[in-house]
């Protein structure tokens, strides 16, 4: 009986570990997405206003032509 309880405990612990690992992987993916977004924002902020306006105009023209 003790062996059955021990085996069940190991199964539960492994399930918990797998769940924790999955959550950490999802969190890491989310964190990487945020880092990429921040890098893009920082790059956009560093551009001169005239360049940003030009890029926005180009994007608007592409949308109209599509």
N, C-alpha and C positions, 0 to 999 in steps of 0.2 A: 504494500500500500504506500509506503514511504517513497519507493521508487516511482510509482505512478504520479505522486504529487510533485516529486522533483522533476520528472519529465515534463509534466504540465507547466511547471514554473519556468523551465527552460524554453518551452514553446512560447509562453507569454512574453518572456524577456526578449526572445528573438523577434517576435512580432513588434514589440515596442521599439526595439533598436532599428528595425527596418522602417518603421513609421518616422522615427526621429531622423534617420538618414534621408528619407524622401523629403521631409520638411526642410532640412538643411540644404538639400540640392535645389529645391524650389526657391528658397530664400536667396541662395547664391545667384541663381538665374535672374531673379528680380533685382538684386543689388547690381549685377552687371548691366542690366538694362538701364537702371537709374544712372550709373556712371557714364554710359554711352550718351544718354540724354543730356547730362550735365556738360559733357565734353562738347557736344554739338551746340548747346546754348552758350558756353564760354567762347567757342569759336565765332558764333554769330555776333556776340557782344563785341568781340575784338575787331570786327570788320567796320570800316568807315560807313557812315550812314548812306552815302551816295552809292556804295557798292551793294548794300542791302536793298536799296530801292531798285537798283538795276536788276538784281537777281529776282526780286519779287515781280517786276515787270515781265521778265523773261518767262517766269512760271505762269503768269496770267496769260501771256500770249500762247504758250503751249496748251493751256487748258482750252482756250478759245479755238485753236486750230484743230484740236482732237475731236 
